[in-house]
Amino acid sequence: MAIQNLDKSNIKEFISSKPVAVVEVFAPWCPHCKRFGPVFDAVAEEIGSGAAFGRVNSDENAELVDNLGVSGYPTVLYFKDSKLVDSVPGEAEKDSVVNKLKGLGA
């Protein structure tokens, strides 16, 4: 499953592209993000087309990150029917993210 790079020009279309969408907000310099990135990749591979997967680089999209209410990295944003339903800061275990997405119908 391809993970789409997101910015203010495409995030609205992205979150409405599937009933369930998940976005990782990261900073390239963040060690926690570097560890979580492969976990997010593995979740995308496991869930496949059941959800839309995207990433926002906080260094390149500061205004978008502020608008999303993100203050720490990494943060995973969960959308259901184009609505933000959860925002989870920090590293997460793969099973936790997969279970969350399955609970949303992915």
Legacy VTK file of the C-alpha trace (Angstrom):
# vtk DataFile Version 3.0
C-alpha trace
ASCII
DATASET POLYDATA
POINTS 106 float
0.000 0.000 0.000
1.435 3.338 -1.033
1.626 6.030 1.607
0.791 9.443 0.179
2.789 12.556 1.069
0.339 15.189 2.212
0.258 18.970 2.410
-2.410 21.661 2.567
-3.155 21.256 -1.145
-4.209 17.608 -0.948
-5.145 16.660 2.624
-8.893 17.365 2.323
-9.190 15.225 -0.802
-7.068 12.532 0.859
-9.163 12.211 4.030
-12.325 11.952 1.962
-10.872 9.392 -0.474
-11.863 6.406 1.701
-14.167 5.907 4.691
-11.094 5.427 6.917
-7.937 7.492 6.568
-4.890 7.621 8.797
-2.170 10.268 8.790
1.249 10.132 10.397
2.599 13.577 11.274
6.362 13.412 11.659
9.517 15.486 11.829
12.526 14.233 9.845
14.901 15.016 12.729
12.785 13.226 15.366
14.285 9.920 16.626
10.852 8.649 17.739
9.534 9.322 14.237
12.428 7.416 12.696
11.536 4.400 14.828
7.799 4.706 14.204
8.043 5.196 10.421
8.683 1.496 9.678
5.817 0.547 12.020
3.466 2.814 10.067
4.739 1.259 6.835
4.002 -2.227 8.211
0.481 -1.195 9.234
-0.157 0.163 5.737
1.043 -3.126 4.271
-1.186 -5.189 6.565
-4.356 -3.104 6.190
-3.786 -2.530 2.469
-6.638 -0.890 0.630
-8.876 -0.959 3.716
-7.778 2.580 4.574
-5.978 5.537 3.042
-2.481 6.122 4.460
-0.696 9.452 4.406
2.209 11.348 5.946
2.725 15.012 6.763
6.269 16.324 7.150
5.947 18.883 9.933
9.034 20.835 8.854
7.527 21.451 5.408
3.924 21.955 6.559
3.987 23.926 9.813
0.704 25.744 9.133
-1.126 22.504 8.333
0.299 20.819 11.441
-0.896 23.752 13.569
-4.354 23.588 11.967
-4.517 19.866 12.777
-3.711 20.608 16.433
-0.554 18.514 16.469
2.109 19.539 18.967
4.305 16.434 19.308
5.894 13.948 16.955
5.044 11.455 15.789
1.274 11.844 15.999
-1.192 9.549 14.265
-4.490 11.090 13.176
-7.465 8.820 12.537
-10.293 9.947 10.254
-13.660 8.260 9.771
-15.994 9.592 7.072
-13.754 12.669 6.682
-13.987 13.552 10.383
-11.060 13.477 12.795
-11.997 10.875 15.412
-8.709 10.457 17.284
-5.240 11.932 17.596
-2.606 9.739 19.231
0.794 11.267 20.013
3.994 9.267 20.412
5.243 5.946 19.168
2.666 3.196 19.011
2.896 -0.549 18.637
1.845 -1.988 15.288
-0.955 -4.080 16.807
-2.394 -1.018 18.537
-2.611 0.932 15.265
-3.995 -2.062 13.348
-6.651 -2.692 16.015
-7.643 0.973 16.027
-8.063 0.959 12.244
-10.044 -2.289 12.284
-12.267 -0.786 14.956
-12.985 2.081 12.572
-13.932 -0.359 9.817
-10.693 -0.587 7.833
LINES 1 107
106 0 1 2 3 4 5 6 7 8 9 10 11 12 13 14 15 16 17 18 19 20 21 22 23 24 25 26 27 28 29 30 31 32 33 34 35 36 37 38 39 40 41 42 43 44 45 46 47 48 49 50 51 52 53 54 55 56 57 58 59 60 61 62 63 64 65 66 67 68 69 70 71 72 73 74 75 76 77 78 79 80 81 82 83 84 85 86 87 88 89 90 91 92 93 94 95 96 97 98 99 100 101 102 103 104 105
